[in-house]
Amino acid sequence: QVQLVESGGGLVQAGGSLRLSCAASGRTFSSYTMGWFRRAPGKEREFVVAITWDGGHTYYEESVKGRFTISRDNAKNTVYLQMNSLKPEDAGVYYCAGRLGTTSSYASMYNSWGQGTQVTVSS
């Protein structure tokens, strides 16, 4: 496993943007598929996006396509989530996750998790 720490969350007005960062510790980061999940109040954790170890393939949940962009910098052991055109329904705690394997939308397939960062979107 790798240790993951998210940052960049905060309060933003609807239509605005935020960039989340996930810093990883460990020399094996470059081998991990990374993903972002989110949990809204009173709801189950849901998949947002994932990216392969080399950044060659991304997999987005339909509701965020065209608005969110995932990227990674293996030299910095960091994965990013650029969020544009934010909507109130995007609000929640965002979690960074990692796994050794292909991209997956199932949380149970990821073995490393951060503590989450809060994203609040006002209308």
Secondary structure, DSSP 4 states (H G I P E B T S, - for coil): --EEEEE--EEEETT--EEEEEEEESTTGGG-EEEEEEE-TTS--EEEEEE-TTS--EEE-GGGTTTEEEEEEGGGTEEEEEE-S--GGG-EEEEEEEESSS--S-GGG--EE---EEEEEE-
